[in-house]
Amino acid sequence: MNRSLKSKIIRDCVHGDIFLNNKFLKIVDTAEFQRLRRIRQLAIVNLLFPSAEHTRFSHCLGTFHIMGKIIDHFEKEFKNINISIDSRDKEVALAAALLHDIGHGPFSHTFEEIFPNKNMNHEMWTIKIITDKSTDLNKILVESFDQDFPNDVASLIDKSAYKRNCYDKKIDLNFILSSLVSSQIDADRMDYIMRDSIYTGVSYGGIDISRIIKSMTIKRNGDKYCLCVYEKYLPDIECYLLSRYQMHKGVYNHSFKCEMEGVVKKIFVRMKELFKNNKLDKKMLPKAIIPILTDSKYTLEDYMTIDDCTLLYLFNELKRSDDLILSKLCKCIIDRNKFEQIEDVENIDLYKEKLINELRIKGYEIKNLDTEYFWLEVSKDYKAYETNKDNILVYNNKGKIKDLTEISNIISPSVCERKTHIFINHDILNELIKYN
């Protein structure tokens, strides 16, 4: 990135100084981007790791910074294969990195699962926010760059548009740039692994970004060009993949995080039930919450008004609800009132059958345990290397291109860890039995 342009320096605890010129400062100053200050990167993980208060705002700046370094690196790589990247291509890639998470809702991925339109994930909202002419962001992109700029940025972010890491004969620059924004080794992941590690205080996110970037290259394989990594950097790539795996195991899929995410979903199920039966006071509800409870159309304007603060305020109000189930669920989030985790269960189906029979004896009949408010069952699986995405290709010492798993002795696509956690809230269960 050209630092000679008038710029602002933002101090970041992960990368140090991050430089933004006036064009990108205008993007950061839009209402849509400032909203990311009110959305935590790790949602409710701060209830587990108290210092995990960092936001999507800082993560997007970090991703932008890494993308600048990647572009600087690839300019030299492009020259080796006689293609060039002009200043506009660079700006599109940098803007895509900066804006890749602008469509996240409150509590991140959990919110997507309670949303009425299951097809509208954060990536679809991101594209909509960038391309919709009503947003301040769209207007700034057109004003600062050009009329086609918003659509070009959205195209790089759209994962459905680019799914390959090999290019037939003629190289498509957009394929390459899209892979650098979102793939198994990209600016996004490099930033969040380091940032999340630092803010949670765990030790296994220490990756060497500079060496990972140096490892990247474009090589010809027969009549195709491939985005790949040099074999001599294999230890750095393995470290990166293992760090991500360990972050999933120790942070992203921690049992407490899974529990609290399950509680948030239960809160919305209960709210919908009460709202449908006219037992929830509409005056207590932010306007943007009502379409979720009625499964009605959700506008971009509504979406832009909702963030972590909205839900935390709502849950804080609802913990004083006359409905004891809703009240107790909200207290789980606001006051960190945990469910009891049931551990060392060898046969979950047998445990569930026994519990249902015991409750039947007490006069409480259960048709579907998964829909009960006192019960949480969460299954998560994760692995170090994903084969359903663009595979990581390695340019080995003999000039051959092979999949990472053919060369690495420690990364295997077949190794997948699956964890099932079950939790019971005895206070809610007692209320249900009492009023049954």
C-alpha positions as CSV (number, residue, x, y, z in Angstrom):
1,M,0.0,0.0,0.0
2,N,1.3,3.4,-0.9
3,R,2.0,5.3,2.3
4,S,2.9,8.5,0.5
5,L,-0.8,9.3,0.1
6,K,-2.4,11.3,2.9
7,S,-3.2,8.7,5.5
8,K,-4.1,8.0,9.1
9,I,-2.2,5.6,11.3
10,I,-4.3,3.3,13.5
11,R,-2.4,1.6,16.3
12,D,-3.3,-2.1,16.6
13,C,-2.1,-4.4,19.4
14,V,-1.7,-7.3,16.9
15,H,0.0,-5.7,13.8
16,G,1.3,-2.4,15.1
17,D,0.6,0.6,12.8
18,I,-2.1,0.2,10.2
19,F,-2.1,2.8,7.5
20,L,-5.3,3.9,5.7
21,N,-5.4,6.6,3.0
22,N,-8.3,9.0,2.7
23,K,-10.4,6.7,0.4
24,F,-10.3,3.9,3.0
25,L,-10.8,6.2,5.9
26,K,-14.1,7.3,4.3
27,I,-15.1,3.7,4.3
28,V,-14.2,3.2,7.9
29,D,-16.2,6.4,8.8
30,T,-19.5,5.1,7.4
31,A,-22.3,4.2,9.8
32,E,-22.3,0.6,8.4
33,F,-18.6,0.1,9.3
34,Q,-18.8,1.9,12.6
35,R,-21.6,-0.6,13.6
36,L,-18.9,-3.2,13.7
37,R,-17.5,-1.6,16.9
38,R,-20.7,-2.9,18.6
39,I,-20.3,-6.5,17.4
40,R,-17.8,-8.6,19.3
41,Q,-15.6,-10.8,17.2
42,L,-16.2,-13.8,19.5
43,A,-19.7,-13.0,20.5
44,I,-20.3,-14.3,24.1
45,V,-16.8,-15.8,24.5
46,N,-16.1,-12.9,26.9
47,L,-18.2,-14.8,29.4
48,L,-15.5,-17.5,29.3
49,F,-12.3,-15.5,28.5
50,P,-12.9,-12.1,30.1
51,S,-10.5,-10.2,27.9
52,A,-12.2,-11.4,24.7
53,E,-13.8,-8.0,24.1
54,H,-12.4,-7.3,20.7
55,T,-14.7,-6.5,17.8
56,R,-15.3,-7.2,14.1
57,F,-14.1,-3.6,13.6
58,S,-10.6,-4.3,14.7
59,H,-10.6,-7.7,13.0
60,C,-11.6,-6.0,9.6
61,L,-8.8,-3.5,10.0
62,G,-6.3,-6.3,10.7
63,T,-7.5,-8.2,7.6
64,F,-7.1,-5.1,5.5
65,H,-3.5,-4.7,6.8
66,I,-2.6,-8.3,6.0
67,M,-4.1,-8.1,2.5
68,G,-1.9,-5.1,1.8
69,K,1.2,-7.2,2.7
70,I,-0.2,-10.1,0.5
71,I,-0.7,-7.8,-2.5
72,D,2.9,-6.4,-2.1
73,H,4.2,-10.0,-2.2
74,F,2.1,-11.1,-5.1
75,E,3.1,-8.1,-7.3
76,K,6.5,-9.8,-7.6
77,E,4.9,-13.2,-8.2
78,F,2.7,-11.8,-10.9
79,K,5.7,-10.4,-12.8
80,N,7.2,-13.9,-13.0
81,I,4.2,-15.0,-15.1
82,N,3.9,-11.8,-17.1
83,I,0.7,-10.4,-15.6
84,S,0.2,-7.2,-13.7
85,I,-2.1,-5.9,-11.0
86,D,-3.1,-2.3,-11.5
87,S,-4.0,0.2,-8.8
88,R,-7.7,-0.4,-9.1
89,D,-7.3,-4.2,-8.7
90,K,-5.4,-3.6,-5.5
91,E,-8.1,-1.2,-4.2
92,V,-10.8,-3.7,-4.9
93,A,-8.9,-6.5,-3.0
94,L,-8.1,-4.1,-0.1
95,A,-11.8,-3.0,0.1
96,A,-13.0,-6.6,0.0
97,A,-10.6,-7.5,2.9
98,L,-11.8,-4.4,4.9
99,L,-15.5,-5.1,4.3
100,H,-15.6,-8.9,4.3
101,D,-17.4,-9.1,7.7
102,I,-19.6,-6.0,7.5
103,G,-22.7,-8.1,7.2
104,H,-22.2,-9.9,10.6
105,G,-25.2,-9.7,12.9
106,P,-25.1,-9.6,16.7
107,F,-23.6,-12.7,18.4
108,S,-22.0,-13.5,15.1
109,H,-23.0,-17.0,13.6
110,T,-25.5,-17.7,16.4
111,F,-27.8,-14.9,15.0
112,E,-27.8,-16.5,11.6
113,E,-29.4,-19.7,13.1
114,I,-32.3,-17.8,14.7
115,F,-32.9,-15.6,11.7
116,P,-36.2,-16.1,9.8
117,N,-34.5,-16.3,6.4
118,K,-32.0,-19.1,6.7
119,N,-30.5,-18.3,3.3
120,M,-29.4,-14.8,4.4
121,N,-26.1,-15.5,6.2
122,H,-23.6,-12.8,7.0
123,E,-22.0,-13.1,3.6
124,M,-25.3,-12.4,1.8
125,W,-25.9,-9.4,4.1
126,T,-22.3,-8.2,3.4
127,I,-23.0,-8.3,-0.3
128,K,-26.3,-6.5,0.1
129,I,-24.8,-3.8,2.3
130,I,-22.1,-3.1,-0.2
131,T,-24.3,-3.1,-3.3
132,D,-27.5,-1.5,-2.0
133,K,-27.6,2.1,-3.2
134,S,-29.4,3.2,-0.1
135,T,-26.4,2.6,2.2
136,D,-23.8,5.3,3.0
137,L,-21.2,2.7,2.3
138,N,-22.3,2.2,-1.2
139,K,-22.4,5.9,-1.9
140,I,-18.9,6.3,-0.5
141,L,-17.5,3.5,-2.6
142,V,-19.0,5.0,-5.8
143,E,-17.9,8.6,-4.9
144,S,-14.4,7.6,-3.9
145,F,-13.7,5.0,-6.6
146,D,-16.2,4.4,-9.4
147,Q,-19.7,3.2,-10.3
148,D,-18.7,-0.4,-10.7
149,F,-16.6,-0.6,-7.6
150,P,-19.2,-1.9,-5.1
151,N,-20.2,-4.8,-7.4
152,D,-16.6,-5.7,-8.0
153,V,-15.8,-5.7,-4.3
154,A,-18.9,-7.8,-3.6
155,S,-17.9,-10.3,-6.3
156,L,-14.5,-10.9,-4.6
157,I,-16.3,-11.6,-1.3
158,D,-19.0,-13.8,-2.8
159,K,-17.7,-17.3,-2.0
160,S,-20.1,-18.9,-4.5
161,A,-18.5,-17.1,-7.4
162,Y,-15.0,-18.5,-7.0
163,K,-14.3,-22.0,-5.9
164,R,-11.1,-23.1,-7.6
165,N,-7.4,-22.7,-6.9
166,C,-6.4,-23.8,-10.4
167,Y,-6.9,-21.7,-13.5
168,D,-7.3,-22.9,-17.1
169,K,-4.5,-21.6,-19.4
170,K,-5.4,-17.9,-19.0
171,I,-5.2,-16.7,-15.4
172,D,-8.2,-15.0,-14.0
173,L,-6.9,-12.4,-11.6
174,N,-10.3,-12.3,-9.8
175,F,-10.0,-16.0,-8.9
176,I,-6.6,-15.3,-7.3
177,L,-7.7,-12.2,-5.4
178,S,-10.8,-13.9,-4.2
179,S,-8.7,-16.8,-2.8
180,L,-6.6,-14.4,-0.9
181,V,-9.7,-12.8,0.7
182,S,-11.4,-16.2,1.5
183,S,-9.8,-19.7,1.3
184,Q,-8.0,-22.1,3.6
185,I,-5.1,-19.7,3.8
186,D,-6.3,-16.1,3.6
187,A,-6.0,-12.7,5.2
188,D,-9.2,-13.2,7.2
189,R,-8.0,-16.4,8.9
190,M,-4.5,-15.2,9.5
191,D,-5.8,-12.2,11.4
192,Y,-8.5,-13.9,13.5
193,I,-6.3,-16.7,14.6
194,M,-3.7,-14.3,15.9
195,R,-6.2,-11.8,17.2
196,D,-8.4,-14.3,19.0
197,S,-5.4,-16.0,20.5
198,I,-4.1,-12.7,21.9
199,Y,-7.4,-11.6,23.3
200,T,-8.4,-14.9,24.9
201,G,-4.9,-15.3,26.3
202,V,-4.3,-18.8,24.9
203,S,-0.9,-19.7,23.6
204,Y,-1.6,-21.8,20.5
205,G,-2.4,-19.0,18.0
206,G,1.2,-17.9,17.4
207,I,1.6,-18.1,13.7
208,D,4.2,-16.4,11.5
209,I,2.3,-14.3,9.0
210,S,5.3,-13.0,7.2
211,R,6.5,-16.6,6.4
212,I,3.0,-17.7,5.4
213,I,2.8,-14.9,3.0
214,K,6.3,-15.6,1.6
215,S,5.2,-19.2,1.0
216,M,2.5,-18.3,-1.5
217,T,3.2,-18.5,-5.2
218,I,1.6,-19.2,-8.6
219,K,3.0,-22.1,-10.6
220,R,2.1,-23.8,-13.8
221,N,1.0,-27.4,-13.7
222,G,0.5,-28.7,-17.2
223,D,-2.0,-26.4,-18.9
224,K,-3.1,-24.9,-15.6
225,Y,-1.8,-22.3,-13.2
226,C,-2.1,-23.0,-9.5
227,L,-2.1,-20.9,-6.4
228,C,0.2,-22.9,-4.1
229,V,2.9,-22.8,-1.3
230,Y,6.6,-23.7,-1.5
231,E,7.5,-26.9,0.3
232,K,10.2,-25.3,2.3
233,Y,7.5,-23.3,4.2
234,L,5.6,-26.5,5.0
235,P,6.3,-26.3,8.8
236,D,4.8,-22.7,8.8
237,I,1.7,-23.9,7.0
238,E,1.3,-26.9,9.4
239,C,1.7,-24.6,12.4
240,Y,-1.0,-22.4,10.9
241,L,-3.4,-25.3,10.4
242,L,-2.7,-26.8,13.8
243,S,-3.2,-23.4,15.5
244,R,-6.6,-23.0,13.8
245,Y,-7.5,-26.6,14.9
246,Q,-6.4,-25.9,18.5
247,M,-8.4,-22.6,18.5
248,H,-11.5,-24.5,17.4
249,K,-10.9,-27.1,20.1
250,G,-10.0,-24.7,23.0
251,V,-12.0,-21.6,22.1
252,Y,-14.5,-21.7,19.2
253,N,-16.0,-25.1,20.2
254,H,-15.5,-24.8,24.0
255,S,-18.4,-26.5,25.8
256,F,-19.4,-23.2,27.6
257,K,-19.5,-21.3,24.4
258,C,-21.7,-24.0,22.9
259,E,-23.9,-23.8,25.9
260,M,-24.4,-20.1,25.8
261,E,-25.1,-20.1,22.1
262,G,-27.7,-22.7,22.7
263,V,-29.3,-20.6,25.4
264,V,-29.5,-17.6,23.0
265,K,-31.4,-19.8,20.5
266,K,-33.8,-21.0,23.3
267,I,-34.5,-17.4,24.3
268,F,-35.7,-16.6,20.8
269,V,-37.8,-19.8,20.6
270,R,-39.5,-18.8,23.8
271,M,-39.9,-15.2,22.7
272,K,-41.6,-16.4,19.5
273,E,-43.9,-18.7,21.5
274,L,-44.9,-15.9,23.9
275,F,-45.3,-13.3,21.1
276,K,-47.6,-15.6,19.1
277,N,-49.8,-16.0,22.2
278,N,-49.8,-12.3,23.0
279,K,-47.9,-12.9,26.2
280,L,-44.9,-10.7,25.3
281,D,-45.1,-6.9,25.7
282,K,-44.3,-5.3,22.4
283,K,-43.2,-2.1,24.2
284,M,-40.2,-4.0,25.6
285,L,-39.0,-5.1,22.1
286,P,-36.7,-3.1,19.8
287,K,-38.4,-2.6,16.5
288,A,-35.9,-4.7,14.6
289,I,-36.7,-7.7,16.8
290,I,-40.3,-8.1,15.9
291,P,-39.8,-9.3,12.3
292,I,-37.7,-12.1,13.7
293,L,-40.5,-13.2,16.0
294,T,-43.1,-13.1,13.3
295,D,-40.9,-14.7,10.5
296,S,-41.7,-11.7,8.3
297,K,-39.6,-9.8,5.8
298,Y,-36.4,-8.3,7.3
299,T,-35.3,-5.1,5.8
300,L,-31.7,-3.9,5.4
301,E,-32.7,-0.9,7.5
302,D,-33.8,-3.2,10.3
303,Y,-30.6,-5.2,10.1
304,M,-28.4,-2.1,10.4
305,T,-30.0,-1.1,13.7
306,I,-29.3,-4.4,15.4
307,D,-26.0,-5.3,17.2
308,D,-24.7,-6.9,20.4
309,C,-25.9,-3.9,22.4
310,T,-29.5,-4.4,21.2
311,L,-29.6,-8.0,22.3
312,L,-27.9,-7.5,25.6
313,Y,-30.3,-4.7,26.4
314,L,-33.2,-6.9,25.4
315,F,-32.1,-9.9,27.5
316,N,-31.4,-7.6,30.5
317,E,-35.0,-6.3,30.2
318,L,-36.5,-9.8,29.7
319,K,-34.7,-11.3,32.7
320,R,-37.4,-9.4,34.7
321,S,-40.2,-11.0,32.6
322,D,-43.2,-12.5,34.3
323,D,-42.6,-15.6,32.3
324,L,-40.2,-17.6,34.5
325,I,-38.7,-19.7,31.7
326,L,-37.8,-16.6,29.6
327,S,-36.5,-14.9,32.7
328,K,-34.3,-17.7,33.7
329,L,-32.9,-18.2,30.2
330,C,-32.0,-14.5,30.0
331,K,-30.3,-14.6,33.4
332,C,-28.1,-17.3,32.0
333,I,-26.6,-14.7,29.6
334,I,-26.8,-11.6,31.6
335,D,-25.8,-13.0,35.0
336,R,-23.9,-16.0,33.7
337,N,-26.2,-18.6,35.3
338,K,-24.9,-21.8,33.8
339,F,-26.8,-25.0,33.0
340,E,-25.4,-28.1,34.6
341,Q,-23.2,-29.9,32.1
342,I,-23.7,-33.7,32.1
343,E,-20.4,-35.3,31.6
344,D,-19.1,-38.9,31.1
345,V,-22.2,-40.1,29.4
346,E,-21.2,-43.2,27.3
347,N,-24.6,-43.6,25.6
348,I,-26.5,-40.4,25.1
349,D,-29.6,-42.0,23.7
350,L,-29.8,-44.4,26.7
351,Y,-29.4,-41.4,29.0
352,K,-32.1,-39.5,27.3
353,E,-34.5,-42.4,27.4
354,K,-33.9,-42.9,31.1
355,L,-34.4,-39.2,31.8
356,I,-37.7,-39.2,29.8
357,N,-39.0,-42.2,31.8
358,E,-38.0,-40.6,35.1
359,L,-39.9,-37.4,34.2
360,R,-42.9,-39.4,33.1
361,I,-43.1,-41.0,36.5
362,K,-43.1,-37.4,38.0
363,G,-46.1,-36.6,35.7
364,Y,-44.1,-34.6,33.1
365,E,-44.6,-36.0,29.6
366,I,-41.9,-35.2,27.0
367,K,-42.6,-35.7,23.2
368,N,-39.3,-34.2,22.0
369,L,-36.5,-33.6,24.4
370,D,-34.6,-31.3,22.0
371,T,-37.5,-28.8,22.1
372,E,-37.5,-28.6,25.9
373,Y,-36.3,-25.4,27.5
374,F,-34.4,-27.1,30.3
375,W,-32.4,-29.3,27.8
376,L,-29.4,-28.4,25.6
377,E,-27.6,-30.9,23.3
378,V,-24.9,-29.5,21.1
379,S,-22.7,-31.4,18.7
380,K,-19.6,-29.8,17.0
381,D,-17.1,-31.3,14.7
382,Y,-13.8,-29.8,13.5
383,K,-10.6,-30.7,11.8
384,A,-7.3,-29.2,10.9
385,Y,-7.7,-29.5,7.1
386,E,-10.9,-29.2,5.1
387,T,-11.2,-31.0,1.9
388,N,-14.6,-29.5,0.9
389,K,-12.9,-26.2,0.1
390,D,-10.0,-25.2,-2.1
391,N,-7.3,-27.6,-1.1
392,I,-3.8,-26.3,-0.2
393,L,-1.4,-27.2,-3.0
394,V,2.3,-27.5,-2.3
395,Y,5.1,-26.9,-4.9
396,N,7.6,-29.5,-3.8
397,N,11.4,-29.6,-4.1
398,K,11.2,-31.6,-7.4
399,G,9.0,-29.0,-9.1
400,K,5.8,-31.1,-8.7
401,I,2.5,-29.8,-7.4
402,K,0.8,-32.0,-4.8
403,D,-1.9,-31.7,-2.2
404,L,-0.8,-30.8,1.3
405,T,-1.8,-34.2,2.6
406,E,0.5,-36.0,0.2
407,I,3.5,-34.2,1.7
408,S,2.7,-33.5,5.3
409,N,3.2,-36.2,7.9
410,I,0.9,-34.5,10.4
411,I,-2.0,-33.1,8.5
412,S,-4.7,-35.6,7.5
413,P,-8.1,-34.9,6.0
414,S,-9.5,-38.0,7.6
415,V,-8.9,-36.8,11.2
416,C,-12.1,-35.2,12.4
417,E,-13.0,-34.6,16.0
418,R,-16.6,-34.6,17.1
419,K,-17.9,-33.5,20.5
420,T,-21.4,-33.7,21.9
421,H,-22.2,-31.7,25.0
422,I,-25.4,-32.0,27.0
423,F,-26.7,-29.5,29.6
424,I,-29.7,-29.4,32.0
425,N,-31.2,-26.4,33.7
426,H,-32.8,-27.8,36.9
427,D,-34.5,-24.5,37.8
428,I,-36.4,-24.4,34.5
429,L,-37.1,-28.1,34.7
430,N,-38.6,-27.7,38.2
431,E,-40.8,-24.8,37.0
432,L,-42.1,-27.0,34.1
433,I,-42.9,-29.9,36.4
434,K,-44.5,-27.6,38.9
435,Y,-46.8,-25.9,36.4
436,N,-47.5,-29.0,34.3
